[in-house]
Amino acid sequence: MNNDFPAYGERRVPLPPPRQMPNDTLNRAGASIPAHAGGATATSTMAPAAATATGSATARHTAVDHPAAQPASDNPSAGSHARTEVRAKGRGRARAKNAGTADAGAKPRDAFFDNAKYLAIVLVAMGHSWEPLRHGSRSAAALYITVYAFHMPAFIIISGYFSRSFDMRKDRLQRLITGVAVPYILFEVAYTYFKRWADDDPGYPISLTDPWYLTWFLAALFIWRLTTPLWKIVRWPVPLALTVAVLASVSPNIGDDLDLQRVLQFLPFFVIGLSLRPEHFRLVRRKQARILAVPVFAAALVFAYWAAPRMNAAWFYHRDAAQELAAPWWSGAVMTLAMFGCSLVLVACFFAWIPGRTMWCTALGAGTLYGYLLHGFLAKGSRFWNWYDHPWVHTPWGAVLLTLIAGTVVTLLCTPPVQRAFRFAMEPKMTWAFKKDPVGMARGRN
């Protein structure tokens, strides 16, 4: 029979003849949907009783995917209102589905990493406040060495971990430019003018190839992220990066352009971050790891107290080759490997103590780059203006107070009001600087 169509069962139920509709009504309602199965035709005006009796997949598909093709009443006016309501409901379902998809795609921030970034930037500021004290205090020197052994490696590992998805896609390259390259240029210029004024050095040159003070990290991060696709395809990325760091530590001719010594000697920590997975962080956050971290840190402090008067702290900056530190060339390889191992252990201990729950400081983790770059003005200004010449600063209580001040200042610089005030320099949108994506525009119109 021409009006029959096969169902999923054995029964074949005849369809009633299609109800005729005016052409303009058909066009407005979305027209009929042909369903070819065994030479049969099912129209969008299928009667409700027939659709229920057959239970076919074709009828279900027509009713769900094409809301305008659902059955109407015998009254043409009522049918028009019903079809309008169905179309409105269909659009509502589509909007709800799109909203749900967008919500699912926006991953919530992990409190653990925000807490880790905040505590690391606090240690960075405290370490900078201890630097002028370490020559007169062995305890300050021991704390300084211990913190410098892991605070920047921890930052760099986290940066590498969140760079795992980086590729040469247009939107990611734009974020790399606006979030790293532009702040580097702006703060390099700002630091230079600050030095000219605060240090009474009006002739100090502006150089975008010679990072001043803290901007080396932005230059390094820009280079590391650009090389991310390379590290994702090689078979042994960490040993290769470690080899590069060792070679850099014995190569004094690399020069100071873009602080390449730091870029290359810190590179293994970034590559480790690229290689890590969430389960690796869960491993160091177990209770056993937290307990074990206590004697490990205690041993590190004892060793640092012993090594403070015997060791050049410049090794921890990773900005010079061994020969530039008046050491034999082979010591560069030995120190690079030894310090790499020590730093990894201390970073693991640091992560073991980081709380994974949301705390009062968790929201500040999103503003650590603000605190990092802005506190540099105060850190350098304290040297230019001779704040450390006061005798009370070098007393134990003075060192404690200075530590608290450094932690408080960098905390304030990570707060949302400061982020809003300096977002124009740290996270500019700069949509005017980039070509529009025709594919994205076409997708948006659809």
CORFEN-V883929 format. One record per residue. N is the residue number from 1. RES is the residue in one letter. OMEGA is omega as a letter, one per 20 degrees, with the letter a starting at -180 (* if undefined). BURIAL is + if it has 24 or more other ideal C-beta (glycine too) atoms within 12 Angstrom, else -. D_CENTER is the distance of its C-alpha to the mean C-alpha in Angstrom with 2 decimals. Layout:
BEGIN
n=N res=RES omega=OMEGA burial=BURIAL d_center=D_CENTER
n=N res=RES omega=OMEGA burial=BURIAL d_center=D_CENTER
END
This chain:
BEGIN
n=1 res=M omega=a burial=- d_center=63.77
n=2 res=N omega=a burial=- d_center=61.81
n=3 res=N omega=r burial=- d_center=60.24
n=4 res=D omega=r burial=- d_center=59.07
n=5 res=F omega=a burial=+ d_center=55.59
n=6 res=P omega=r burial=- d_center=54.62
n=7 res=A omega=a burial=+ d_center=52.70
n=8 res=Y omega=r burial=- d_center=50.82
n=9 res=G omega=a burial=- d_center=53.96
n=10 res=E omega=a burial=- d_center=57.47
n=11 res=R omega=r burial=- d_center=58.75
n=12 res=R omega=a burial=- d_center=58.96
n=13 res=V omega=r burial=+ d_center=59.22
n=14 res=P omega=r burial=- d_center=60.77
n=15 res=L omega=r burial=+ d_center=58.92
n=16 res=P omega=r burial=- d_center=60.82
n=17 res=P omega=a burial=- d_center=61.39
n=18 res=P omega=r burial=- d_center=58.58
n=19 res=R omega=a burial=- d_center=59.19
n=20 res=Q omega=r burial=- d_center=59.65
n=21 res=M omega=r burial=+ d_center=57.46
n=22 res=P omega=a burial=- d_center=57.83
n=23 res=N omega=a burial=- d_center=55.78
n=24 res=D omega=r burial=- d_center=53.99
n=25 res=T omega=r burial=- d_center=53.02
n=26 res=L omega=a burial=+ d_center=51.70
n=27 res=N omega=a burial=- d_center=49.58
n=28 res=R omega=a burial=- d_center=48.14
n=29 res=A omega=r burial=+ d_center=47.45
n=30 res=G omega=r burial=+ d_center=45.67
n=31 res=A omega=a burial=- d_center=48.79
n=32 res=S omega=a burial=+ d_center=49.65
n=33 res=I omega=r burial=+ d_center=47.41
n=34 res=P omega=r burial=- d_center=49.35
n=35 res=A omega=a burial=+ d_center=48.75
n=36 res=H omega=r burial=- d_center=50.68
n=37 res=A omega=r burial=- d_center=51.57
n=38 res=G omega=r burial=- d_center=54.88
n=39 res=G omega=a burial=- d_center=56.20
n=40 res=A omega=a burial=+ d_center=55.81
n=41 res=T omega=r burial=+ d_center=54.25
n=42 res=A omega=a burial=+ d_center=52.48
n=43 res=T omega=a burial=+ d_center=52.20
n=44 res=S omega=a burial=+ d_center=50.00
n=45 res=T omega=r burial=+ d_center=53.09
n=46 res=M omega=r burial=+ d_center=53.59
n=47 res=A omega=a burial=+ d_center=55.47
n=48 res=P omega=a burial=- d_center=53.74
n=49 res=A omega=r burial=- d_center=56.40
n=50 res=A omega=r burial=+ d_center=56.06
n=51 res=A omega=r burial=+ d_center=52.29
n=52 res=T omega=a burial=- d_center=52.64
n=53 res=A omega=a burial=- d_center=55.46
n=54 res=T omega=a burial=+ d_center=53.83
n=55 res=G omega=a burial=- d_center=50.40
n=56 res=S omega=r burial=+ d_center=49.23
n=57 res=A omega=a burial=- d_center=45.68
n=58 res=T omega=r burial=+ d_center=46.52
n=59 res=A omega=r burial=+ d_center=47.50
n=60 res=R omega=r burial=- d_center=44.42
n=61 res=H omega=a burial=- d_center=42.19
n=62 res=T omega=a burial=+ d_center=44.17
n=63 res=A omega=a burial=+ d_center=43.90
n=64 res=V omega=a burial=- d_center=40.16
n=65 res=D omega=a burial=- d_center=38.66
n=66 res=H omega=a burial=+ d_center=41.20
n=67 res=P omega=a burial=+ d_center=41.82
n=68 res=A omega=a burial=+ d_center=44.37
n=69 res=A omega=r burial=+ d_center=46.53
n=70 res=Q omega=a burial=+ d_center=47.13
n=71 res=P omega=r burial=+ d_center=50.86
n=72 res=A omega=r burial=+ d_center=52.51
n=73 res=S omega=a burial=- d_center=55.69
n=74 res=D omega=r burial=- d_center=59.06
n=75 res=N omega=a burial=- d_center=59.01
n=76 res=P omega=a burial=- d_center=57.38
n=77 res=S omega=r burial=- d_center=56.21
n=78 res=A omega=r burial=- d_center=54.65
n=79 res=G omega=r burial=+ d_center=53.00
n=80 res=S omega=r burial=- d_center=51.44
n=81 res=H omega=a burial=- d_center=50.02
n=82 res=A omega=a burial=+ d_center=48.73
n=83 res=R omega=r burial=+ d_center=47.01
n=84 res=T omega=r burial=- d_center=45.42
n=85 res=E omega=r burial=- d_center=44.16
n=86 res=V omega=r burial=+ d_center=42.80
n=87 res=R omega=r burial=- d_center=40.94
n=88 res=A omega=r burial=- d_center=39.43
n=89 res=K omega=r burial=- d_center=38.39
n=90 res=G omega=r burial=- d_center=36.91
n=91 res=R omega=r burial=- d_center=34.82
n=92 res=G omega=r burial=- d_center=33.72
n=93 res=R omega=r burial=- d_center=32.72
n=94 res=A omega=r burial=- d_center=30.75
n=95 res=R omega=r burial=- d_center=28.91
n=96 res=A omega=r burial=- d_center=28.23
n=97 res=K omega=r burial=- d_center=27.00
n=98 res=N omega=r burial=- d_center=24.62
n=99 res=A omega=r burial=- d_center=23.33
n=100 res=G omega=r burial=- d_center=22.93
n=101 res=T omega=r burial=- d_center=21.02
n=102 res=A omega=r burial=- d_center=18.59
n=103 res=D omega=r burial=- d_center=18.20
n=104 res=A omega=a burial=- d_center=17.70
n=105 res=G omega=r burial=- d_center=15.01
n=106 res=A omega=a burial=- d_center=12.91
n=107 res=K omega=r burial=- d_center=11.45
n=108 res=P omega=r burial=- d_center=11.89
n=109 res=R omega=r burial=- d_center=9.56
n=110 res=D omega=a burial=+ d_center=10.62
n=111 res=A omega=a burial=- d_center=12.94
n=112 res=F omega=a burial=+ d_center=13.10
n=113 res=F omega=r burial=+ d_center=9.74
n=114 res=D omega=r burial=+ d_center=10.35
n=115 res=N omega=a burial=+ d_center=13.84
n=116 res=A omega=a burial=+ d_center=13.11
n=117 res=K omega=r burial=+ d_center=11.20
n=118 res=Y omega=a burial=+ d_center=14.09
n=119 res=L omega=r burial=+ d_center=16.76
n=120 res=A omega=a burial=+ d_center=15.60
n=121 res=I omega=r burial=+ d_center=15.78
n=122 res=V omega=r burial=+ d_center=19.12
n=123 res=L omega=r burial=+ d_center=20.34
n=124 res=V omega=a burial=+ d_center=19.48
n=125 res=A omega=r burial=+ d_center=21.62
n=126 res=M omega=r burial=+ d_center=24.29
n=127 res=G omega=r burial=+ d_center=24.51
n=128 res=H omega=r burial=+ d_center=25.13
n=129 res=S omega=a burial=+ d_center=27.80
n=130 res=W omega=a burial=+ d_center=29.48
n=131 res=E omega=r burial=+ d_center=29.83
n=132 res=P omega=a burial=+ d_center=33.15
n=133 res=L omega=a burial=+ d_center=34.49
n=134 res=R omega=r burial=+ d_center=34.24
n=135 res=H omega=r burial=- d_center=37.38
n=136 res=G omega=a burial=- d_center=39.56
n=137 res=S omega=r burial=+ d_center=38.01
n=138 res=R omega=r burial=- d_center=37.48
n=139 res=S omega=r burial=+ d_center=35.49
n=140 res=A omega=r burial=+ d_center=33.06
n=141 res=A omega=r burial=+ d_center=32.83
n=142 res=A omega=r burial=+ d_center=32.15
n=143 res=L omega=a burial=+ d_center=29.32
n=144 res=Y omega=a burial=+ d_center=27.91
n=145 res=I omega=a burial=+ d_center=28.05
n=146 res=T omega=a burial=+ d_center=26.60
n=147 res=V omega=a burial=+ d_center=23.54
n=148 res=Y omega=r burial=+ d_center=23.00
n=149 res=A omega=a burial=+ d_center=23.20
n=150 res=F omega=a burial=+ d_center=19.89
n=151 res=H omega=r burial=+ d_center=17.84
n=152 res=M omega=r burial=+ d_center=16.26
n=153 res=P omega=r burial=+ d_center=16.06
n=154 res=A omega=r burial=+ d_center=14.13
n=155 res=F omega=a burial=+ d_center=11.57
n=156 res=I omega=r burial=+ d_center=11.51
n=157 res=I omega=r burial=+ d_center=11.39
n=158 res=I omega=r burial=+ d_center=8.25
n=159 res=S omega=r burial=+ d_center=6.74
n=160 res=G omega=a burial=+ d_center=8.64
n=161 res=Y omega=a burial=+ d_center=7.80
n=162 res=F omega=r burial=+ d_center=4.23
n=163 res=S omega=a burial=+ d_center=6.40
n=164 res=R omega=a burial=+ d_center=9.05
n=165 res=S omega=a burial=- d_center=9.39
n=166 res=F omega=r burial=+ d_center=9.72
n=167 res=D omega=a burial=- d_center=13.36
n=168 res=M omega=r burial=- d_center=15.82
n=169 res=R omega=a burial=- d_center=15.60
n=170 res=K omega=a burial=- d_center=16.62
n=171 res=D omega=r burial=- d_center=13.96
n=172 res=R omega=r burial=- d_center=11.16
n=173 res=L omega=r burial=+ d_center=13.62
n=174 res=Q omega=r burial=+ d_center=14.26
n=175 res=R omega=r burial=+ d_center=10.77
n=176 res=L omega=r burial=+ d_center=11.00
n=177 res=I omega=a burial=+ d_center=14.39
n=178 res=T omega=a burial=+ d_center=13.96
n=179 res=G omega=a burial=+ d_center=10.89
n=180 res=V omega=a burial=+ d_center=12.05
n=181 res=A omega=a burial=+ d_center=15.63
n=182 res=V omega=r burial=+ d_center=17.13
n=183 res=P omega=r burial=+ d_center=16.18
n=184 res=Y omega=a burial=+ d_center=17.50
n=185 res=I omega=a burial=+ d_center=20.72
n=186 res=L omega=a burial=+ d_center=21.24
n=187 res=F omega=r burial=+ d_center=20.80
n=188 res=E omega=r burial=+ d_center=22.79
n=189 res=V omega=a burial=- d_center=25.55
n=190 res=A omega=r burial=+ d_center=25.32
n=191 res=Y omega=a burial=+ d_center=25.51
n=192 res=T omega=r burial=+ d_center=28.45
n=193 res=Y omega=r burial=- d_center=30.37
n=194 res=F omega=r burial=+ d_center=29.72
n=195 res=K omega=r burial=+ d_center=31.19
n=196 res=R omega=a burial=- d_center=34.10
n=197 res=W omega=a burial=- d_center=34.92
n=198 res=A omega=a burial=+ d_center=34.22
n=199 res=D omega=r burial=- d_center=35.53
n=200 res=D omega=a burial=- d_center=38.38
n=201 res=D omega=a burial=- d_center=37.47
n=202 res=P omega=a burial=- d_center=37.87
n=203 res=G omega=a burial=- d_center=37.94
n=204 res=Y omega=a burial=- d_center=34.55
n=205 res=P omega=r burial=- d_center=33.10
n=206 res=I omega=a burial=- d_center=29.88
n=207 res=S omega=r burial=- d_center=28.24
n=208 res=L omega=r burial=+ d_center=24.93
n=209 res=T omega=a burial=- d_center=25.47
n=210 res=D omega=a burial=- d_center=26.00
n=211 res=P omega=a burial=+ d_center=23.04
n=212 res=W omega=r burial=+ d_center=24.50
n=213 res=Y omega=a burial=+ d_center=23.37
n=214 res=L omega=a burial=+ d_center=19.65
n=215 res=T omega=r burial=+ d_center=18.62
n=216 res=W omega=a burial=+ d_center=18.81
n=217 res=F omega=r burial=+ d_center=15.24
n=218 res=L omega=r burial=+ d_center=14.09
n=219 res=A omega=r burial=+ d_center=16.65
n=220 res=A omega=a burial=+ d_center=15.61
n=221 res=L omega=r burial=+ d_center=11.90
n=222 res=F omega=a burial=+ d_center=13.33
n=223 res=I omega=a burial=+ d_center=15.76
n=224 res=W omega=a burial=+ d_center=13.68
n=225 res=R omega=r burial=+ d_center=11.37
n=226 res=L omega=a burial=+ d_center=14.65
n=227 res=T omega=a burial=+ d_center=16.20
n=228 res=T omega=r burial=+ d_center=13.68
n=229 res=P omega=r burial=- d_center=16.14
n=230 res=L omega=a burial=- d_center=18.89
n=231 res=W omega=r burial=+ d_center=17.55
n=232 res=K omega=a burial=- d_center=16.96
n=233 res=I omega=a burial=- d_center=20.65
n=234 res=V omega=a burial=- d_center=22.51
n=235 res=R omega=a burial=- d_center=24.24
n=236 res=W omega=a burial=- d_center=23.66
n=237 res=P omega=a burial=+ d_center=20.50
n=238 res=V omega=r burial=+ d_center=20.53
n=239 res=P omega=r burial=- d_center=24.29
n=240 res=L omega=r burial=+ d_center=24.01
n=241 res=A omega=r burial=+ d_center=21.34
n=242 res=L omega=r burial=+ d_center=23.48
n=243 res=T omega=r burial=+ d_center=26.51
n=244 res=V omega=r burial=+ d_center=24.99
n=245 res=A omega=r burial=+ d_center=24.28
n=246 res=V omega=r burial=+ d_center=27.87
n=247 res=L omega=r burial=+ d_center=29.37
n=248 res=A omega=a burial=+ d_center=27.63
n=249 res=S omega=r burial=+ d_center=28.99
n=250 res=V omega=a burial=+ d_center=32.50
n=251 res=S omega=a burial=+ d_center=32.24
n=252 res=P omega=a burial=- d_center=33.16
n=253 res=N omega=r burial=- d_center=33.66
n=254 res=I omega=r burial=+ d_center=29.99
n=255 res=G omega=a burial=- d_center=30.27
n=256 res=D omega=a burial=- d_center=28.03
n=257 res=D omega=a burial=- d_center=26.54
n=258 res=L omega=a burial=+ d_center=22.78
n=259 res=D omega=a burial=+ d_center=23.18
n=260 res=L omega=r burial=+ d_center=23.18
n=261 res=Q omega=r burial=+ d_center=24.47
n=262 res=R omega=r burial=+ d_center=21.36
n=263 res=V omega=a burial=+ d_center=19.18
n=264 res=L omega=a burial=+ d_center=21.30
n=265 res=Q omega=r burial=+ d_center=22.05
n=266 res=F omega=a burial=+ d_center=18.50
n=267 res=L omega=a burial=+ d_center=17.48
n=268 res=P omega=a burial=+ d_center=18.33
n=269 res=F omega=r burial=+ d_center=15.72
n=270 res=F omega=a burial=+ d_center=12.89
n=271 res=V omega=r burial=+ d_center=14.80
n=272 res=I omega=r burial=+ d_center=15.25
n=273 res=G omega=r burial=+ d_center=11.57
n=274 res=L omega=a burial=+ d_center=11.70
n=275 res=S omega=a burial=+ d_center=14.80
n=276 res=L omega=r burial=+ d_center=13.93
n=277 res=R omega=a burial=- d_center=14.10
n=278 res=P omega=a burial=- d_center=14.05
n=279 res=E omega=r burial=- d_center=17.76
n=280 res=H omega=r burial=- d_center=17.46
n=281 res=F omega=r burial=+ d_center=15.80
n=282 res=R omega=a burial=- d_center=18.49
n=283 res=L omega=a burial=- d_center=21.04
n=284 res=V omega=a burial=+ d_center=20.55
n=285 res=R omega=r burial=+ d_center=20.43
n=286 res=R omega=a burial=- d_center=23.92
n=287 res=K omega=r burial=- d_center=26.83
n=288 res=Q omega=r burial=- d_center=28.47
n=289 res=A omega=r burial=+ d_center=25.50
n=290 res=R omega=r burial=- d_center=25.49
n=291 res=I omega=a burial=- d_center=29.22
n=292 res=L omega=a burial=- d_center=29.14
n=293 res=A omega=a burial=+ d_center=26.62
n=294 res=V omega=r burial=- d_center=29.34
n=295 res=P omega=r burial=- d_center=31.93
n=296 res=V omega=r burial=+ d_center=29.40
n=297 res=F omega=r burial=+ d_center=28.18
n=298 res=A omega=r burial=- d_center=31.84
n=299 res=A omega=r burial=- d_center=32.88
n=300 res=A omega=r burial=+ d_center=30.21
n=301 res=L omega=r burial=+ d_center=31.56
n=302 res=V omega=r burial=- d_center=35.10
n=303 res=F omega=a burial=- d_center=34.40
n=304 res=A omega=r burial=+ d_center=32.65
n=305 res=Y omega=r burial=+ d_center=35.70
n=306 res=W omega=a burial=- d_center=37.95
n=307 res=A omega=a burial=+ d_center=35.98
n=308 res=A omega=a burial=+ d_center=35.37
n=309 res=P omega=a burial=- d_center=38.74
n=310 res=R omega=a burial=- d_center=38.78
n=311 res=M omega=r burial=+ d_center=35.38
n=312 res=N omega=a burial=- d_center=33.86
n=313 res=A omega=a burial=+ d_center=30.55
n=314 res=A omega=r burial=+ d_center=29.48
n=315 res=W omega=a burial=+ d_center=28.63
n=316 res=F omega=r burial=+ d_center=25.48
n=317 res=Y omega=r burial=+ d_center=24.32
n=318 res=H omega=a burial=+ d_center=24.24
n=319 res=R omega=a burial=+ d_center=25.46
n=320 res=D omega=r burial=+ d_center=28.96
n=321 res=A omega=a burial=+ d_center=30.85
n=322 res=A omega=a burial=+ d_center=33.41
n=323 res=Q omega=r burial=- d_center=36.29
n=324 res=E omega=r burial=+ d_center=34.88
n=325 res=L omega=r burial=+ d_center=34.97
n=326 res=A omega=r burial=- d_center=38.63
n=327 res=A omega=r burial=- d_center=37.98
n=328 res=P omega=a burial=- d_center=39.27
n=329 res=W omega=a burial=- d_center=37.07
n=330 res=W omega=r burial=- d_center=36.80
n=331 res=S omega=r burial=+ d_center=35.34
n=332 res=G omega=r burial=+ d_center=32.13
n=333 res=A omega=a burial=+ d_center=31.57
n=334 res=V omega=a burial=- d_center=32.70
n=335 res=M omega=r burial=+ d_center=30.58
n=336 res=T omega=a burial=+ d_center=27.40
n=337 res=L omega=a burial=- d_center=27.87
n=338 res=A omega=a burial=- d_center=29.06
n=339 res=M omega=r burial=+ d_center=26.32
n=340 res=F omega=r burial=+ d_center=23.67
n=341 res=G omega=r burial=- d_center=25.25
n=342 res=C omega=a burial=+ d_center=25.67
n=343 res=S omega=r burial=+ d_center=22.12
n=344 res=L omega=r burial=+ d_center=20.84
n=345 res=V omega=a burial=+ d_center=23.35
n=346 res=L omega=r burial=+ d_center=22.50
n=347 res=V omega=r burial=+ d_center=18.73
n=348 res=A omega=r burial=+ d_center=19.75
n=349 res=C omega=r burial=+ d_center=22.10
n=350 res=F omega=r burial=+ d_center=19.59
n=351 res=F omega=a burial=+ d_center=17.25
n=352 res=A omega=a burial=+ d_center=20.51
n=353 res=W omega=a burial=+ d_center=21.24
n=354 res=I omega=r burial=+ d_center=18.02
n=355 res=P omega=a burial=- d_center=18.96
n=356 res=G omega=a burial=- d_center=17.15
n=357 res=R omega=r burial=- d_center=18.73
n=358 res=T omega=a burial=- d_center=17.95
n=359 res=M omega=a burial=- d_center=19.67
n=360 res=W omega=a burial=- d_center=20.65
n=361 res=C omega=a burial=+ d_center=17.92
n=362 res=T omega=a burial=+ d_center=15.00
n=363 res=A omega=a burial=- d_center=14.44
n=364 res=L omega=r burial=+ d_center=14.44
n=365 res=G omega=r burial=+ d_center=11.22
n=366 res=A omega=a burial=+ d_center=9.50
n=367 res=G omega=a burial=+ d_center=11.94
n=368 res=T omega=r burial=+ d_center=11.94
n=369 res=L omega=r burial=+ d_center=11.69
n=370 res=Y omega=r burial=+ d_center=14.66
n=371 res=G omega=a burial=+ d_center=16.51
n=372 res=Y omega=a burial=+ d_center=15.97
n=373 res=L omega=a burial=+ d_center=17.45
n=374 res=L omega=a burial=+ d_center=19.98
n=375 res=H omega=r burial=+ d_center=21.52
n=376 res=G omega=r burial=+ d_center=22.51
n=377 res=F omega=r burial=+ d_center=25.27
n=378 res=L omega=a burial=+ d_center=26.80
n=379 res=A omega=r burial=+ d_center=26.45
n=380 res=K omega=r burial=+ d_center=28.24
n=381 res=G omega=r burial=- d_center=30.56
n=382 res=S omega=r burial=+ d_center=31.85
n=383 res=R omega=a burial=- d_center=33.10
n=384 res=F omega=a burial=+ d_center=34.51
n=385 res=W omega=r burial=- d_center=36.36
n=386 res=N omega=r burial=- d_center=37.64
n=387 res=W omega=a burial=- d_center=36.42
n=388 res=Y omega=r burial=+ d_center=36.68
n=389 res=D omega=r burial=- d_center=40.37
n=390 res=H omega=a burial=- d_center=41.31
n=391 res=P omega=a burial=- d_center=42.83
n=392 res=W omega=r burial=- d_center=41.44
n=393 res=V omega=a burial=+ d_center=37.86
n=394 res=H omega=r burial=+ d_center=38.92
n=395 res=T omega=r burial=- d_center=40.41
n=396 res=P omega=r burial=- d_center=38.64
n=397 res=W omega=r burial=- d_center=38.32
n=398 res=G omega=r burial=+ d_center=37.14
n=399 res=A omega=r burial=+ d_center=34.34
n=400 res=V omega=r burial=- d_center=33.32
n=401 res=L omega=r burial=- d_center=33.42
n=402 res=L omega=r burial=+ d_center=31.43
n=403 res=T omega=r burial=+ d_center=28.71
n=404 res=L omega=r burial=- d_center=28.62
n=405 res=I omega=r burial=+ d_center=28.58
n=406 res=A omega=r burial=+ d_center=25.61
n=407 res=G omega=a burial=+ d_center=23.59
n=408 res=T omega=a burial=- d_center=24.77
n=409 res=V omega=a burial=+ d_center=24.09
n=410 res=V omega=r burial=+ d_center=20.45
n=411 res=T omega=r burial=+ d_center=20.03
n=412 res=L omega=a burial=+ d_center=21.66
n=413 res=L omega=r burial=+ d_center=19.51
n=414 res=C omega=a burial=+ d_center=16.34
n=415 res=T omega=a burial=+ d_center=18.19
n=416 res=P omega=r burial=- d_center=17.75
n=417 res=P omega=r burial=- d_center=20.94
n=418 res=V omega=r burial=+ d_center=19.81
n=419 res=Q omega=r burial=+ d_center=16.53
n=420 res=R omega=a burial=- d_center=18.81
n=421 res=A omega=a burial=- d_center=21.24
n=422 res=F omega=a burial=+ d_center=19.04
n=423 res=R omega=r burial=- d_center=16.59
n=424 res=F omega=a burial=- d_center=18.99
n=425 res=A omega=a burial=+ d_center=18.13
n=426 res=M omega=a burial=+ d_center=14.45
n=427 res=E omega=r burial=+ d_center=13.20
n=428 res=P omega=r burial=- d_center=16.36
n=429 res=K omega=r burial=- d_center=16.71
n=430 res=M omega=r burial=- d_center=19.50
n=431 res=T omega=a burial=- d_center=20.51
n=432 res=W omega=a burial=- d_center=23.88
n=433 res=A omega=a burial=- d_center=22.73
n=434 res=F omega=r burial=- d_center=21.72
n=435 res=K omega=r burial=- d_center=24.04
n=436 res=K omega=a burial=- d_center=23.94
n=437 res=D omega=a burial=- d_center=23.03
n=438 res=P omega=r burial=- d_center=26.40
n=439 res=V omega=r burial=- d_center=25.09
n=440 res=G omega=r burial=- d_center=22.67
n=441 res=M omega=r burial=- d_center=25.56
n=442 res=A omega=r burial=- d_center=27.95
n=443 res=R omega=r burial=- d_center=25.69
n=444 res=G omega=r burial=- d_center=25.43
n=445 res=R omega=r burial=- d_center=29.23
n=446 res=N omega=* burial=- d_center=29.72
END
